[in-house]
Amino acid sequence: MKRIDLKWADTVPEQTRTAVIEALERFPANALETYQTHRRSTVGRVSIGGCWFVIKRYNVPKPSTRLRLVLGVSPAGRAWKNAAVARQIGIATPLVVGIATVGPWGHLQPGAYLVTEYLQAQTIDMFLESAQMSVERKRTVADRVLQAVQRLHAHGYVHGDLKAKNILVSNDVPYFIDLDTVGRPLLRCNRRRGMAQDYERLFLTNPLLLDYADWIPDRSL
């Protein structure tokens, strides 16, 4: 395995690629804002070439995680692939700029790095709780969230971690993030169970959806 395995979106110019690599080398010290830092991942907002991006580093907390990384099983790669699938079926998600997989002998900290565009956004629970948002806007966004989830499920996919903080709202459009957990169960029973769990986690972490949505999906197995 290479020390650093890089993959870029086709639209990213060479100058930006160089700047991204430099940003990865200094992450997370260069992050203006850090959203989460724990054993599994570190997420922060950084400035690259005068523009804002989000870097998510999937950490290597245990030997088995490092082994999967060496074998080429990258959560950043899954997120990249699932983001493309989401856009194909009409679900908004931040654009992926590039991914980097760093082996245990690289000069970067070992792990998988995902670089995406930064959105001026709120999480869905913050949006629905805001007193500055009209009831009409809240109803519109709540319905769009459930329509997106229904579309995801209609194509046989489940999110796997569908909590409020993984749905961002920008210009009244819901964007789904943390797509490395998205899967497409082959067995019907597993697929239906995953769909029910998606809804259960979504409403548990964001109960206001039940107040503003015009319709509630069938969550039964």
Short mmCIF file of the C-alpha atoms (twelve columns), coordinates in Angstrom:
data_MODEL
# 
_entry.id   MODEL 
# 
loop_
_atom_site.group_PDB 
_atom_site.id 
_atom_site.type_symbol 
_atom_site.label_atom_id 
_atom_site.label_alt_id 
_atom_site.label_comp_id 
_atom_site.label_asym_id 
_atom_site.label_seq_id 
_atom_site.Cartn_x 
_atom_site.Cartn_y 
_atom_site.Cartn_z 
_atom_site.pdbx_PDB_model_num 
ATOM 1   C CA . MET A 1   0.000   0.000  0.000   1 
ATOM 2   C CA . LYS A 2   1.216   3.538  -0.773  1 
ATOM 3   C CA . ARG A 3   2.004   5.769  2.148   1 
ATOM 4   C CA . ILE A 4   -0.681  8.167  0.926   1 
ATOM 5   C CA . ASP A 5   -3.379  7.162  -1.559  1 
ATOM 6   C CA . LEU A 6   -5.179  10.224 -2.966  1 
ATOM 7   C CA . LYS A 7   -8.327  10.527 -5.045  1 
ATOM 8   C CA . TRP A 8   -9.787  13.790 -6.330  1 
ATOM 9   C CA . ALA A 9   -13.022 15.037 -7.819  1 
ATOM 10  C CA . ASP A 10  -12.566 15.768 -11.526 1 
ATOM 11  C CA . THR A 11  -13.315 19.477 -11.058 1 
ATOM 12  C CA . VAL A 12  -10.538 20.125 -8.513  1 
ATOM 13  C CA . PRO A 13  -7.626  22.055 -10.091 1 
ATOM 14  C CA . GLU A 14  -4.009  21.131 -9.391  1 
ATOM 15  C CA . GLN A 15  -3.390  24.249 -7.326  1 
ATOM 16  C CA . THR A 16  -6.258  23.373 -4.999  1 
ATOM 17  C CA . ARG A 17  -5.025  19.790 -4.702  1 
ATOM 18  C CA . THR A 18  -1.649  21.001 -3.490  1 
ATOM 19  C CA . ALA A 19  -3.320  23.313 -0.965  1 
ATOM 20  C CA . VAL A 20  -5.528  20.468 0.287   1 
ATOM 21  C CA . ILE A 21  -2.514  18.226 0.899   1 
ATOM 22  C CA . GLU A 22  -0.841  21.017 2.860   1 
ATOM 23  C CA . ALA A 23  -4.036  21.457 4.901   1 
ATOM 24  C CA . LEU A 24  -4.173  17.735 5.666   1 
ATOM 25  C CA . GLU A 25  -0.600  17.853 6.934   1 
ATOM 26  C CA . ARG A 26  -1.528  20.535 9.498   1 
ATOM 27  C CA . PHE A 27  -4.944  19.169 10.477  1 
ATOM 28  C CA . PRO A 28  -6.500  19.595 13.044  1 
ATOM 29  C CA . ALA A 29  -4.214  22.390 14.309  1 
ATOM 30  C CA . ASN A 30  -5.297  24.537 11.340  1 
ATOM 31  C CA . ALA A 31  -9.029  24.084 11.964  1 
ATOM 32  C CA . LEU A 32  -10.844 27.310 12.763  1 
ATOM 33  C CA . GLU A 33  -13.713 25.279 14.194  1 
ATOM 34  C CA . THR A 34  -13.716 21.677 15.372  1 
ATOM 35  C CA . TYR A 35  -17.068 19.898 15.328  1 
ATOM 36  C CA . GLN A 36  -16.044 16.670 17.010  1 
ATOM 37  C CA . THR A 37  -12.906 14.950 18.205  1 
ATOM 38  C CA . HIS A 38  -13.002 11.435 19.584  1 
ATOM 39  C CA . ARG A 39  -11.427 8.040  19.060  1 
ATOM 40  C CA . ARG A 40  -13.284 7.306  15.850  1 
ATOM 41  C CA . SER A 41  -13.050 10.625 14.021  1 
ATOM 42  C CA . THR A 42  -11.988 14.257 14.068  1 
ATOM 43  C CA . VAL A 43  -13.957 16.854 12.082  1 
ATOM 44  C CA . GLY A 44  -13.031 20.496 11.534  1 
ATOM 45  C CA . ARG A 45  -13.509 23.487 9.232   1 
ATOM 46  C CA . VAL A 46  -10.403 24.775 7.479   1 
ATOM 47  C CA . SER A 47  -9.537  27.479 4.982   1 
ATOM 48  C CA . ILE A 48  -7.935  26.200 1.768   1 
ATOM 49  C CA . GLY A 49  -7.022  28.626 -1.000  1 
ATOM 50  C CA . GLY A 50  -9.349  31.260 0.411   1 
ATOM 51  C CA . CYS A 51  -12.355 28.917 0.535   1 
ATOM 52  C CA . TRP A 52  -13.825 26.935 3.398   1 
ATOM 53  C CA . PHE A 53  -13.840 23.153 3.476   1 
ATOM 54  C CA . VAL A 54  -14.591 20.439 6.023   1 
ATOM 55  C CA . ILE A 55  -12.016 17.763 6.771   1 
ATOM 56  C CA . LYS A 56  -13.076 14.549 8.463   1 
ATOM 57  C CA . ARG A 57  -10.302 12.262 9.619   1 
ATOM 58  C CA . TYR A 58  -11.324 8.711  10.426  1 
ATOM 59  C CA . ASN A 59  -8.877  7.813  13.175  1 
ATOM 60  C CA . VAL A 60  -7.201  4.465  13.795  1 
ATOM 61  C CA . PRO A 61  -8.137  3.605  17.401  1 
ATOM 62  C CA . LYS A 62  -7.258  -0.095 17.336  1 
ATOM 63  C CA . PRO A 63  -5.162  -2.632 15.375  1 
ATOM 64  C CA . SER A 64  -8.148  -4.081 13.513  1 
ATOM 65  C CA . THR A 65  -8.976  -0.625 12.128  1 
ATOM 66  C CA . ARG A 66  -5.392  -0.222 10.935  1 
ATOM 67  C CA . LEU A 67  -5.530  -3.648 9.281   1 
ATOM 68  C CA . ARG A 68  -8.664  -2.698 7.336   1 
ATOM 69  C CA . LEU A 69  -6.931  0.487  6.269   1 
ATOM 70  C CA . VAL A 70  -3.892  -1.420 5.021   1 
ATOM 71  C CA . LEU A 71  -6.205  -3.768 3.107   1 
ATOM 72  C CA . GLY A 72  -7.802  -0.791 1.385   1 
ATOM 73  C CA . VAL A 73  -11.125 -0.711 3.257   1 
ATOM 74  C CA . SER A 74  -11.554 3.030  3.768   1 
ATOM 75  C CA . PRO A 75  -14.600 4.721  5.369   1 
ATOM 76  C CA . ALA A 76  -13.702 7.834  3.395   1 
ATOM 77  C CA . GLY A 77  -13.957 5.757  0.224   1 
ATOM 78  C CA . ARG A 78  -17.390 4.504  1.272   1 
ATOM 79  C CA . ALA A 79  -18.497 8.086  1.965   1 
ATOM 80  C CA . TRP A 80  -17.248 9.145  -1.489  1 
ATOM 81  C CA . LYS A 81  -19.135 6.334  -3.219  1 
ATOM 82  C CA . ASN A 82  -22.323 6.840  -1.224  1 
ATOM 83  C CA . ALA A 83  -22.271 10.598 -1.856  1 
ATOM 84  C CA . ALA A 84  -22.293 9.885  -5.592  1 
ATOM 85  C CA . VAL A 85  -25.207 7.472  -5.139  1 
ATOM 86  C CA . ALA A 86  -27.125 10.008 -3.054  1 
ATOM 87  C CA . ARG A 87  -26.814 12.702 -5.710  1 
ATOM 88  C CA . GLN A 88  -27.860 10.256 -8.433  1 
ATOM 89  C CA . ILE A 89  -31.135 9.524  -6.659  1 
ATOM 90  C CA . GLY A 90  -31.830 13.175 -5.853  1 
ATOM 91  C CA . ILE A 91  -30.590 13.497 -2.265  1 
ATOM 92  C CA . ALA A 92  -28.474 16.553 -1.491  1 
ATOM 93  C CA . THR A 93  -25.096 16.058 0.163   1 
ATOM 94  C CA . PRO A 94  -21.992 18.279 0.346   1 
ATOM 95  C CA . LEU A 95  -19.690 17.855 -2.636  1 
ATOM 96  C CA . VAL A 96  -16.668 15.676 -2.008  1 
ATOM 97  C CA . VAL A 97  -13.426 17.394 -3.002  1 
ATOM 98  C CA . GLY A 98  -11.163 14.434 -2.369  1 
ATOM 99  C CA . ILE A 99  -10.148 11.585 -0.105  1 
ATOM 100 C CA . ALA A 100 -6.813  10.452 1.265   1 
ATOM 101 C CA . THR A 101 -5.948  7.120  2.823   1 
ATOM 102 C CA . VAL A 102 -2.777  7.215  4.894   1 
ATOM 103 C CA . GLY A 103 -0.954  4.024  5.784   1 
ATOM 104 C CA . PRO A 104 0.959   3.479  9.017   1 
ATOM 105 C CA . TRP A 105 4.229   4.680  7.431   1 
ATOM 106 C CA . GLY A 106 3.029   7.990  6.004   1 
ATOM 107 C CA . HIS A 107 4.068   11.378 7.320   1 
ATOM 108 C CA . LEU A 108 0.433   12.212 8.053   1 
ATOM 109 C CA . GLN A 109 -1.326  10.679 11.013  1 
ATOM 110 C CA . PRO A 110 -2.639  7.262  9.883   1 
ATOM 111 C CA . GLY A 111 -6.276  7.227  8.932   1 
ATOM 112 C CA . ALA A 112 -8.688  8.064  6.147   1 
ATOM 113 C CA . TYR A 113 -9.388  11.691 5.277   1 
ATOM 114 C CA . LEU A 114 -12.537 13.035 3.625   1 
ATOM 115 C CA . VAL A 115 -12.571 16.615 2.310   1 
ATOM 116 C CA . THR A 116 -15.921 18.182 1.417   1 
ATOM 117 C CA . GLU A 117 -17.287 21.611 0.656   1 
ATOM 118 C CA . TYR A 118 -18.362 23.687 3.644   1 
ATOM 119 C CA . LEU A 119 -22.012 24.721 3.854   1 
ATOM 120 C CA . GLN A 120 -23.444 27.655 5.757   1 
ATOM 121 C CA . ALA A 121 -26.031 25.483 7.458   1 
ATOM 122 C CA . GLN A 122 -27.794 24.418 10.632  1 
ATOM 123 C CA . THR A 123 -28.556 20.936 11.808  1 
ATOM 124 C CA . ILE A 124 -32.191 20.007 11.273  1 
ATOM 125 C CA . ASP A 125 -33.018 20.113 14.992  1 
ATOM 126 C CA . MET A 126 -31.529 23.616 15.339  1 
ATOM 127 C CA . PHE A 127 -33.488 24.749 12.274  1 
ATOM 128 C CA . LEU A 128 -36.811 23.496 13.623  1 
ATOM 129 C CA . GLU A 129 -36.125 24.939 17.076  1 
ATOM 130 C CA . SER A 130 -35.228 28.393 15.742  1 
ATOM 131 C CA . ALA A 131 -37.690 31.156 16.567  1 
ATOM 132 C CA . GLN A 132 -36.481 33.044 13.471  1 
ATOM 133 C CA . MET A 133 -37.898 30.449 11.090  1 
ATOM 134 C CA . SER A 134 -41.527 30.648 10.043  1 
ATOM 135 C CA . VAL A 135 -43.846 27.707 10.568  1 
ATOM 136 C CA . GLU A 136 -44.273 27.445 6.797   1 
ATOM 137 C CA . ARG A 137 -40.513 27.086 6.239   1 
ATOM 138 C CA . LYS A 138 -40.257 24.514 9.003   1 
ATOM 139 C CA . ARG A 139 -43.067 22.468 7.482   1 
ATOM 140 C CA . THR A 140 -41.480 22.651 4.039   1 
ATOM 141 C CA . VAL A 141 -38.091 21.499 5.290   1 
ATOM 142 C CA . ALA A 142 -39.567 18.764 7.509   1 
ATOM 143 C CA . ASP A 143 -41.414 17.325 4.514   1 
ATOM 144 C CA . ARG A 144 -38.284 17.534 2.364   1 
ATOM 145 C CA . VAL A 145 -36.323 15.592 4.971   1 
ATOM 146 C CA . LEU A 146 -38.860 12.790 5.086   1 
ATOM 147 C CA . GLN A 147 -39.180 12.730 1.300   1 
ATOM 148 C CA . ALA A 148 -35.401 12.342 1.020   1 
ATOM 149 C CA . VAL A 149 -35.389 9.487  3.534   1 
ATOM 150 C CA . GLN A 150 -38.254 7.833  1.690   1 
ATOM 151 C CA . ARG A 151 -36.339 8.181  -1.592  1 
ATOM 152 C CA . LEU A 152 -33.241 6.641  -0.027  1 
ATOM 153 C CA . HIS A 153 -35.275 3.698  1.249   1 
ATOM 154 C CA . ALA A 154 -37.183 3.309  -2.023  1 
ATOM 155 C CA . HIS A 155 -33.849 2.602  -3.723  1 
ATOM 156 C CA . GLY A 156 -33.025 -0.075 -1.155  1 
ATOM 157 C CA . TYR A 157 -30.547 1.917  0.959   1 
ATOM 158 C CA . VAL A 158 -30.472 2.631  4.679   1 
ATOM 159 C CA . HIS A 159 -28.454 5.431  6.254   1 
ATOM 160 C CA . GLY A 160 -27.384 3.577  9.387   1 
ATOM 161 C CA . ASP A 161 -26.793 6.687  11.516  1 
ATOM 162 C CA . LEU A 162 -29.731 8.947  10.706  1 
ATOM 163 C CA . LYS A 163 -29.639 11.353 13.628  1 
ATOM 164 C CA . ALA A 164 -30.404 15.054 13.651  1 
ATOM 165 C CA . LYS A 165 -26.794 16.242 13.484  1 
ATOM 166 C CA . ASN A 166 -26.290 14.274 10.266  1 
ATOM 167 C CA . ILE A 167 -28.850 16.387 8.396   1 
ATOM 168 C CA . LEU A 168 -27.851 19.969 7.610   1 
ATOM 169 C CA . VAL A 169 -30.234 22.632 6.310   1 
ATOM 170 C CA . SER A 170 -28.925 25.268 3.900   1 
ATOM 171 C CA . ASN A 171 -31.296 27.567 1.979   1 
ATOM 172 C CA . ASP A 172 -34.185 25.314 3.103   1 
ATOM 173 C CA . VAL A 173 -32.566 22.283 1.463   1 
ATOM 174 C CA . PRO A 174 -31.696 19.287 3.682   1 
ATOM 175 C CA . TYR A 175 -28.197 17.905 3.096   1 
ATOM 176 C CA . PHE A 176 -27.359 14.417 4.371   1 
ATOM 177 C CA . ILE A 177 -23.862 13.817 5.748   1 
ATOM 178 C CA . ASP A 178 -21.843 11.014 7.384   1 
ATOM 179 C CA . LEU A 179 -22.629 8.723  4.479   1 
ATOM 180 C CA . ASP A 180 -19.927 6.165  5.275   1 
ATOM 181 C CA . THR A 181 -22.605 4.249  7.221   1 
ATOM 182 C CA . VAL A 182 -24.989 3.993  4.248   1 
ATOM 183 C CA . GLY A 183 -25.597 0.455  3.079   1 
ATOM 184 C CA . ARG A 184 -27.867 -1.591 0.831   1 
ATOM 185 C CA . PRO A 185 -28.899 -4.756 2.705   1 
ATOM 186 C CA . LEU A 186 -29.500 -7.722 0.433   1 
ATOM 187 C CA . LEU A 187 -32.016 -9.494 2.659   1 
ATOM 188 C CA . ARG A 188 -35.473 -7.947 2.762   1 
ATOM 189 C CA . CYS A 189 -35.793 -8.471 6.508   1 
ATOM 190 C CA . ASN A 190 -32.502 -6.677 7.166   1 
ATOM 191 C CA . ARG A 191 -33.452 -3.856 4.827   1 
ATOM 192 C CA . ARG A 192 -36.808 -3.292 6.537   1 
ATOM 193 C CA . ARG A 193 -35.181 -3.442 9.960   1 
ATOM 194 C CA . GLY A 194 -32.593 -0.882 8.865   1 
ATOM 195 C CA . MET A 195 -35.285 1.429  7.518   1 
ATOM 196 C CA . ALA A 196 -37.251 1.217  10.762  1 
ATOM 197 C CA . GLN A 197 -34.083 1.969  12.727  1 
ATOM 198 C CA . ASP A 198 -33.402 4.985  10.513  1 
ATOM 199 C CA . TYR A 199 -36.790 6.470  11.366  1 
ATOM 200 C CA . GLU A 200 -36.503 5.551  15.030  1 
ATOM 201 C CA . ARG A 201 -33.144 7.330  15.381  1 
ATOM 202 C CA . LEU A 202 -34.308 10.296 13.303  1 
ATOM 203 C CA . PHE A 203 -37.415 10.991 15.401  1 
ATOM 204 C CA . LEU A 204 -35.671 10.208 18.679  1 
ATOM 205 C CA . THR A 205 -32.994 12.833 18.024  1 
ATOM 206 C CA . ASN A 206 -35.384 15.283 16.363  1 
ATOM 207 C CA . PRO A 207 -38.927 14.907 17.738  1 
ATOM 208 C CA . LEU A 208 -40.023 18.253 16.244  1 
ATOM 209 C CA . LEU A 209 -40.180 16.544 12.852  1 
ATOM 210 C CA . LEU A 210 -43.344 14.873 14.092  1 
ATOM 211 C CA . ASP A 211 -44.852 18.298 14.815  1 
ATOM 212 C CA . TYR A 212 -44.057 19.967 11.492  1 
ATOM 213 C CA . ALA A 213 -44.256 17.182 8.919   1 
ATOM 214 C CA . ASP A 214 -47.516 16.965 6.976   1 
ATOM 215 C CA . TRP A 215 -47.257 13.183 6.835   1 
ATOM 216 C CA . ILE A 216 -45.557 10.484 8.892   1 
ATOM 217 C CA . PRO A 217 -44.094 7.407  7.181   1 
ATOM 218 C CA . ASP A 218 -45.008 3.896  8.134   1 
ATOM 219 C CA . ARG A 219 -42.203 2.791  10.480  1 
ATOM 220 C CA . SER A 220 -43.440 -0.694 11.196  1 
ATOM 221 C CA . LEU A 221 -41.468 -3.796 10.270  1 
# 
